[in-house]
Every structure is written in C-alpha cells, then in structure tokens.
Amino acid sequence: MLSRQVIALARGRALRADAAAVSRGWKVATTYSRRAQFHSTKLVEAETVKVPQMAESISEGTLKTWLKQVGDSVAQDEEVATIETDKIDVSVNAPTAGTITEHLASEEDTVSVGQDLFRIEPGEGGAAPQGKKPEEPEPAPPKEKEDKEEPKDQQVDKSVPKPPAPAPSDVRAKDTAGVQGGHAKKDVKETSKPAAAPKGKAEKPAPAPRVAGARTETRVKMSRMRQRIAERLKESQNAAASLTTFNEIDMHSLMEMRKKYKDEVMKTHDVKLGFMSAFARACCLALKELPSANASIEGDEIVYRDYVDLSVAVATPKGLVTPVVRNAEGMSFVEIEKEIASLGKKARDGKLTLEDMAGGTFTISNGGVFGSLYGTPIINLPQAAVLGMHTIKERPVVVDGQIVIRPIMVVALTYDHRLLDGREAVTFLVKVRDYLEDPRKMLLA
C-alpha cells in the first residue's frame, strides 16, 4: 500500500513538471519503467526560424502567404511561407522536420532579414526521408489492476449471456404487420432525422442582388513588384532621351522556313521552333555591326560590350519581368529557343532568381502574342535600345511589280538618343529586317 502512495506522489510531481514544460513551448517525451513504472521527462526546446537572406540589395519584403498553419507537421526543407520582394518571391523552408507551434508575423506584414518569423518544434514531420524508416511509437504503459472489488449488488453473472437485441428489420415487421383481414393498424412513422450540418460550416448568405446603375469601388494594395515596375518605367521615361523608329518586315520566307523544319526540330531537340530565335539571332548580328546599340552610359563614360546578354520580356500574373539569355551571340536557333522556353517557364511558375534577371544589354519585347499591331516599347535602363515585335497581318504589297498578299509584321525600335543617333538606329532596324526577310543571310554573317 505504501509503495502505491509513493508511485502516485512521484507521478503527480512529474505531471506538474510536464505542464510547466509545455507552457514554455517544450516537447515532453514520456517513458515508463517496466518494473517500477516510474515517470521521467525529456525536454526539447522549440526552434525559432528567422527571415533568411534574400539578396544583397534586398533587406525586407512582404509576407504574402503562410503555406503551413500552427499545428501542421512539416518535413525538412518543406516550404512554410512565401515572402514577396520588389524583384522576386522568396521561399522560407523548414530547417528541420517537426511541427509548427507559432507564427510570429501575419500575412501582409513587412518583414526584415533576420527577423523572427515562426517557431518549430523538432520531431517527426511530414513524409520520412527516402531510405529511412519512420520510428515505431513507444509501447503504451500497462494498465493497473483495480484494488477495490465491485460491490456484490453491482456484480453481474458474466456466464449468463444477454438476450440479443432485435434487428431493425424485425421491429419494422412487427410495427407494420396486421393490415390484414380488415384489421387496420397505425403505421409506424419513420423517426429518423436528416443529418445535421457539420459544426463550424455555416451556410454562406446569398449575395445581395446587384442594383442597376450601382457605382462600386475596390481598393487593392499594390504589390512590391508592381511598385518597382512602375518606379523603373517612370525612371526610364525621365532619364532617357527616348525616340522610336518603325519598319515593316515581310515574314513570308521566315514562316516558310519554320513550317518546313518545325516538326524536325521538335522530333530531334524536343523544342518548338518559333520566331523569337530568329529575331534574337538577327539582333545579335546587327548589334555586332552597330555596337552603340549594345552600349550603356555609366557616369560620364560609355561602356561598349563585345557580348550580348539578351533580355526577353515575359508577362506574368504579377507583372512584366525580363529574364536574360546570356551570351546569345554564340547560340544557335535551337539553343536560344531552349533557353527562352526554360526562362519563360520559371517566370510563369514564379521561380526566377535575381541571377536570372540581372544584367542584360538589349531587350526584345513581343506584344504581338497579345494582338498588338503597333506600340512604342520603353527602354530598360541602363540599356540603349529595345525592339518591339507585333502581330502578323496579311496585307497587299508590291513584289517585283506585282500586287501580292504577304504576312507583314510592324517592328519598333525605341532607342536612347544620348547614345544612338537617328542614322544608327534606322540602320540597325533595317539590318534586322533584311536578315529576317531572307534568313539565309544569317548563315553568311
């Protein structure tokens, strides 16, 4: 009897220690001794995860989404939150497997590098890593036998079996039987009730009908990326002496070449042959002949480059981005198409890094995919020029004294007049046109 009192006293003290540990955010691991059944505790302190380093020029961002809520289990390196910056989205991953115990910031809060973001309790998280089997749970402690016996008046003779409960079908048969031989009996009505709606899921009220002539407004905060895009575009308009020149390109020969070889390219290289590779190659050749279109101004100096880092404008749900094709001057049509396809996919998936968008010496923007017929693109500073492509329209043109229908694209070159004069800009655009109207010339350049 005395030993049981000692064990009960020890367990009470252990339970109070557990409660104090849990209040501090610690994990309590319980073990039992097979002989004495004593209780012991092991404390695991929760880990605080901070906002990671994002880039040299980025010190803060907006917490856009919590992908894991308090109480959710996570695996090591699993994404927990997303931080939006003015350039890229940064993923915050769990440093170890465990359970999220606390969020230290709310969505749409501004967070700085090194700031406490959330707390995680190390332990078993999501899916176990490959090659490792999940640990088996500890066996439950054996149950103690009751000291006191049941009173005699409450004891039941377990040897006598209880009569079986009648099946629901038998009850219904007894209730409904008897409407025979003119003896009418009342039918038993069904008393089952419809299932109650789950708690916490109240039905949404029906939206109010829209009144004719109503004037409503919705205010949405600008994302950091949209604010940065607006700032950069306005900076370009204020700083550069922008001027735009236009020309028309007969796309007949290029379209015939694409039609003839696109299936072979897809079969051999697993990439679609589009127009962007031809325009990129033509621009690289023209930039080699007119290096001022590939230059930039730094202070009171002009920087000329013998390489072409081609920025390709890509429209994403969050705004316009310009990933860069490095050393495009040394790439073939197929290599350019593969690189553009890879960068485009990363842009649409929100996986671009700062390295993917840094630099760039010349930009191509294709508004034609959206049906634009004419346009004046804005220079991507500190670059000197940007080429704008547009949609292809069939038009009557004169070829060798005959009026024929040809697919025509209008192209625009916006250039910084501080670096390029009109003669150089027009010459550049004419050379691009000549290369595209007869693609075989690109093999001879």
Phi, psi and omega in degrees: 000319180295321180296322178295323179293321179296318180295316180298319179297318179295320180294321178299317178295321180295319180296320178295324176294321178298314182299318179295322180292318180296322179297336178270005179083021180263157176265133183252121176255127186254134176230156181231145174268134183293329185272302185266346180058039178281156185254131177228157182235147176232122187262130176238117185280139177293148183256136178266127180258132183257165176295125185283167172295134184252315176187168182298322185266003183243121181246346181208168179199182179250127177287107186272316189214134166267112179277340177234134181261169178299130183098346179283144175271142181228150173269166178297136180069012176282142184288131183251322184211163178235130178247127180264130175245181181283357181236314185219168171262134183249129178269138176250119186253158178285129180288339181208163176288145180168206183233134178287124182253337183198138169264129182258005176209156181254161177299143183076003174283149173274125182239145182251158178299130180091354180284144176296131185247311178203168179243140181230137179263110183302145180161200179288124181256230182282229182296138179289145178300152181297139178090353179240132178271142178296144181292142179282141180294152180291144180294144180291148180293148180292148180282144177279149178281146178291132179284319184271140177273155179294143175300152184297326182286345178258355180286143181239136178288104183287349180284338181271116182288147177283147178295140181293144178288141180294142178290153179301326180293326179292321180297316180296326180294320180290325183288324187263350180287147174117354175278053182231149178063030177081359178272110182271131175236150180287132175287141177280123181282149178293130181256003181291139180255151177297148182300135180287149179293143180300144181293148177085356180240069179289147181293139180286136178294147180294138180296145180294141180297141181287129181273133179299134179082008180292144181239101182246155178228148177231127180253127180233132180292136178293137176290160179298323180293318179295321177297320181291320178299315179298320179296317182291319181294319179291325176298321179295317180295326182281328188268318186273149172269081191280139175214146184237134174239149186240159172203167179244142180238128173280112187271009186301308184295318181294321179292324177294318178296316180296318180298325184284325189247355186297322180292320179294319178295318179297318181291320185276318188246355179058046177212146179281138176269109181249197180269339185298322180295321179292317179294320179297316180293320179295320179293320179299318179293321179290324179293330177294325180278333180234079187295341180294335177284349180250015185259178176208161180259128175231103184069239177253023181237154174252127181258117176260144184234143177261013176232163180235113170259104191270117175275130180244118182289129180231127178274127178236165178303334182267351179143181182275129177235158183229079174295157191246132171267110185283140177049050180294339183295339180257010183260151174274177178303312184294318180296320178295317180298318179297317182292319179295319179297319180294315180293322178297319179294317178297323180293316181291330179274358181071029183251012179291144176254170178297327179295329180291334185249354182286146177083216184098129181246344180203145185239142171241129179238127184250087175281352181294335180294341178258004177096010181291133181263321176222156177184158177241098181295157181259138183294139177266092183301146006269022180294166184263339185200163177216137179259130178252122175265154181224180184290159181262128179232139176282131182218153175284128178226163180262122179231117181054043177078004180243143177273120181228161177266125182227150175282120186243134172243133174270129178243149181231140175239111172265128186226157178273113184292349175289335182252321184245136170273168182301322180299313181293319181295314180293320178299318178301314183292325178294321179295319176300316179300315183296320178297322184280330179285338174222083186303340180295337179296332180293338177282341182262349184282000000 
